[in-house]
Amino acid sequence: MIGEDHKANDSDPTHPTVWKCPGVSIIKINFDDSVMSQNNIGMDMVARDHNNLMLAGATWTVPTVFEPRIAKVLCYRWAIHLS
């Protein structure tokens, strides 16, 4: 199961404010990107099981000139590749 990690956002009810564990035998992968500067984006991901045990985590800094929305797509692709 792959899902995007959403930060708490009281003004947008579509974004959950509490992380929920996946079902038994499912690994949940959350990921996020950030624009660190005009020339870098950061990506991170974490994989957890139904007991909230962290199974894996990774970060990656990418030198780039992409728009922020392209960074989101690259982060999604990276999370799928790692899974």
RAJOZI-V839487 format. One record per residue. N is the residue number from 1. RES is the residue in three letters. PHI is phi in whole degrees, -180 to 180 (* if undefined). OMEGA is omega in whole degrees, -180 to 180 (* if undefined). BURIAL is I if it has 16 or more other ideal C-beta (glycine too) atoms within 10 Angstrom, else O. Layout:
BEGIN
N,RES,PHI,OMEGA,BURIAL
N,RES,PHI,OMEGA,BURIAL
END
This chain:
BEGIN
1,MET,*,178,O
2,ILE,-117,179,O
3,GLY,-142,179,O
4,GLU,-86,179,O
5,ASP,-74,179,O
6,HIS,-108,177,O
7,LYS,-80,179,O
8,ALA,-58,-178,O
9,ASN,-147,-177,O
10,ASP,-65,-177,O
11,SER,-82,-180,O
12,ASP,-126,-176,O
13,PRO,-67,180,O
14,THR,-78,179,O
15,HIS,-98,-179,O
16,PRO,-66,179,O
17,THR,-102,-179,O
18,VAL,-128,176,O
19,TRP,-73,179,O
20,LYS,-115,179,O
21,CYS,-66,175,O
22,PRO,-76,177,O
23,GLY,-70,179,O
24,VAL,-59,179,O
25,SER,69,177,O
26,ILE,-117,176,O
27,ILE,-106,-180,O
28,LYS,-101,179,I
29,ILE,-113,176,I
30,ASN,-107,-178,I
31,PHE,-147,178,I
32,ASP,-158,176,I
33,ASP,-125,175,I
34,SER,-149,175,O
35,VAL,-88,-175,O
36,MET,-87,178,O
37,SER,-163,178,O
38,GLN,-65,-174,O
39,ASN,-115,-178,O
40,ASN,-141,168,O
41,ILE,-123,176,I
42,GLY,-113,177,I
43,MET,-132,176,I
44,ASP,-143,178,I
45,MET,-148,176,I
46,VAL,-143,178,I
47,ALA,-113,-179,I
48,ARG,-133,178,I
49,ASP,-98,-176,I
50,HIS,-67,176,O
51,ASN,-94,-177,O
52,ASN,68,177,O
53,LEU,-79,178,O
54,MET,-74,-179,O
55,LEU,-94,-179,O
56,ALA,-160,176,O
57,GLY,-154,-179,O
58,ALA,-156,173,O
59,THR,-133,-179,O
60,TRP,-153,174,O
61,THR,-107,-175,O
62,VAL,-121,173,I
63,PRO,-71,-174,O
64,THR,-160,172,O
65,VAL,-126,-179,O
66,PHE,-72,171,O
67,GLU,-72,-180,O
68,PRO,-55,-180,O
69,ARG,-68,175,O
70,ILE,-70,178,O
71,ALA,-60,179,I
72,LYS,-62,180,I
73,VAL,-66,178,O
74,LEU,-63,178,I
75,CYS,-65,177,I
76,TYR,-60,179,I
77,ARG,-62,179,O
78,TRP,-63,179,I
79,ALA,-63,177,I
80,ILE,-64,180,O
81,HIS,-61,-179,O
82,LEU,-70,-178,I
83,SER,-76,*,O
END
